[in-house]
Structure formats: structure tokens, C-alpha cells
Amino acid sequence: MVKSFCEILSMTEKLDFSTSSELNNTYRVSIRENEETTQSKDFIATAATSLWFPLAFKTVFNFLKDDKTRYQWDVFAKGNNVTELARVLTGTLPGNNITIIQSSIDEMGAFLIYAPVDLPIVTSSIANGGDATKVDIFPLGIIISPDGRLASERGNNGSAKDGSILTVAFQQLICTNNNSISQEQRMEAVTSVLNLLSSTVLQIKAALGCLD
């Protein structure tokens, strides 16, 4: 799941919507064909952004992974939104969804990657010894890195707090009835995934007390 998440950040199929005011230099958007043999043959919209926080990366990571505070920023922890968001991201009908979470931290940085999956499918395909490749997983999440500045570069007295860089990315499955995707479908997917991304970023900023 972590490997799959990191692969989507390359965004080789970056789109240029010159007429869209929603896109600027802080966001990257891509729509690509879903060619993974383990997933549906449709399209996937991806949006990502990177931003700086005036907090040490370990502080940010510890806050984001804390189950007691996740509700402050994570839409998956907001009760009724979980089912709807899982439907939007995976293109499936609402059901008994669960969230798979993977996280790790070392001196180089940290990540918090998660994905909604349908519980009945997991039960039948994995728990009962079925084919795990039949489970569609579309990971999304956050990579947290130290900003790399030396103490002497942070301020005149070198005593400013450590900073960190967050890279946040989401992806959304676009279901089609054929092998093509219309411009309207592209714009709807871009709007949806950008709204999810920007909303999450704002909630993270607010939760960490870093609103502009």
C-alpha cells in the first residue's frame, strides 16, 4: 500500500486546466488509466500538494497518528462521512467499510498512509483464504519530512522551531462504461478530489494551529 501511494506522486500525466481557477502552483492534478491488474479497468484522478509547517516533523506525525485527535482533521474519523467518502474514492456503493492504516517514522521522516476497503470483500478474499488481488485499494495519505534547514538558517539567533514539509495526496476512481473519459467526467473528478484535498489541508492547519 505504501509503495502504491508513493508511485502516484510521480504524476506523469499532469493535467493543465487553463480555465480552472481551482488549480494553482500549490496543487498538482493527474488523471491516468488504471492499468493495475489487481484493480478495475477505469481511470484514476489524483491530487497532491506540499506545504510547510513551523513544527518538528515528529510533532506533526505524533499528532496526526493519534486516534484521539484524528477526528479534528481526518474525514474518515467523522462518523457518517466514512461510508460516503469510501464510495467516492473507490466508486462502489456504500457498505460496511473499514480503513487500513500504515504508518512509520525514523530520522529521515514519516508517513501515514490509509485506504478505505469494503469489509465483506476483505472477509471473503483475505480472511477466508481467497484471492487478495481482487480487493481494490486506492491509498491516500501524508508524507512528513524535516525541512532540512540548519539551525543557523532558521533565524537571526538560530533558535527558531524546527520546520517540516507535508506532502498530502488523494486519489479517486472514475468509473466508465467504456475505455474513454469525457471532459465533463474529468472536470467532475478534478473538482471532487481537489475539494477533498483542500478541505483536509485546511483541517490539518486548523488542528495544528497553523492557519494563515
N, C-alpha and C positions, 0 to 999 in steps of 0.2 A: 504494500500500500504506500509506503514511504517512497519507494523507487518510482512508482507510478505518479505520485504527486510531483516529485522533482522533475520528471520528464515533461510535464505540462508547462513548466515555467519557461521552456525554450521558445514557445510561441512562434514557430517558424512561419505560420500562416497569419501573421498580424494583419488586422484589417485597418483600412483608412476610411473613416466616415467623415468626409469633409463637411457635411451638412449637419452633423450631430454636435450639439453644444455640450452633450454629456461627456464627450471624450476630450481629454487634455493631456498634457505631458505627464501627469501623475498616474494615469491608468493605461494599461495595455490590454487589448482585447484580441482574441483569436477565435475563429471557427474552423474546425477541422473535421475531416471524415473519421468516423470511428472504425478503425481498421483492426482493432484488437480482436483476436479470435475468441476471446473469452467474454466479449460484450456484444450488444446489439449493433447491427449494421446501420447506424444512423449518423448524426452529426453531434458534435460537442462544442459548446461555446465556453470559452474560458476568459476570465478577467483577473488581473493581478495588479497590485500596487506595492510600492515600498515607501516607508515613512520612518522618520527619526523620532525617537523619544529620549527625553533627558533623564533616563533611568538606566541602571545597570541591567544587562540582559538577563541575569539570574533573577533579579527582582521582578521583571516583566514575566518571565517564564513561570515563576512560582505563583504569581497571581493568576495567570491565565489557566493554569492546570488545576487550580484549587476548585474542587467540586462545590465548595461553599460559596464561591463568588462567581461561578460560571454564568449564573443567571443574569448577571449585570451586563454581559456583552454577547453571550452565545445564544443565537436564536434556537438552537437545538435544546437548550435548557429552559425554554419559555413555554412549557406545557403544550397547549393546543397547536402551537406553530410547528412542532416537531413533525407531525404527520404531513402537514401541508408542504413544508419545505422538502421533506423526503420525496414527496410526489413530484414536486417541481424539478428537483435535481436529477431524479432517476427516470422520470417520465412514466411512472407507474401509478396505479390507483392507490388511494390511501389504504393503509393496512396496519398491521402490528409491526411498526418499525423500531429498530434499535440503532444505536450509534456505536461504531467501532472506533476506538481511540488508540493512537500510538503516540508516545512522547519519549523524548530523550534529551539529555543535557550533558555537555562536557565543557572544557575550557574554550573550545572553538565556537560554541554556540548551542542552540537548542531548536527543537521543532515540536509542534503539536499538530498532528495530522488526524483527521477523523472523516468518517463517511457513514451516511445512512444506508442501512440494508434492511430488506424485508425479512422479518423473523421467521415466518413459515418456510421461506426458501432456504434460509440458513439451517433451520432444523432438519429439513429433508435432504439438503445437498451436502451438508458438512457433518452435523451431529450423527446422522444415520449412515455415514459412510458413503454418501453419494458423491457426485462429481462437483467438486468445489469450483470448477471453472464455469459453472452455469450461473454463479452468483455475480451479478453486475455490481461493481464497486466503483464509485466516482469520488475519489478522495479530494478533500479540500482542507485548508488549514493555514498554519502560520510557521514561518521560519524566523528565528530571532538570533541576531548576531551582534557582537560588540561592535561599536562604530569604528574601532581601530585607531582612535586618536590617542596620542601620548598625553600624559598629564600636563605637560608644558604647553600643549596646543589647545587646552580647554578653556583657558582664560589667562588674564594677566598674572594671577597669582598661582595658577596651576592647580587650584583647589576645587574646580567645578565638578559636579557629579558626573559619573560615567554616563555615556550615552549608548543607545542600542538602535539597531535598524530592524524593523519588522517588514517581512515580505508576506503579504496576505493574498491568497489565491482561491478562487471558486470556479467550479465548472458545472455546466448544466447540459443534460442530454436533450437533444432536439429530435423528436420522433417524426419520421416522414413515411409516406406511403410509397415512395419511390427512391431513386438514387440521386435526386436533386433537392435543392433547398431554395425557396423563393427569397426575394429581397425582404418581403414583409416578415417572413419567418426569422430571417437573420436579425432584423431590427428588433423584433419582439424578444428574441433570445438575448441580444446585447443589452437591451433595457432591463430585462429581468435580472441577469447576472450582475450587471453594474449596480442596480439598486440593492441587491443583497450584499455586494462587496462594500459599497459606500456606507450602508447602514451599519454593518459590522465594524468598520473602521471608526465611525463616529462613536459607537458604543464603547469600543476599546479605549478611545481617547477620553471619553467621559468617565469611564470606570477608573482610569489611571490618573485622573485629574490633569489631563494634558490637552484640553480643548484650546484651540487658537484664540 
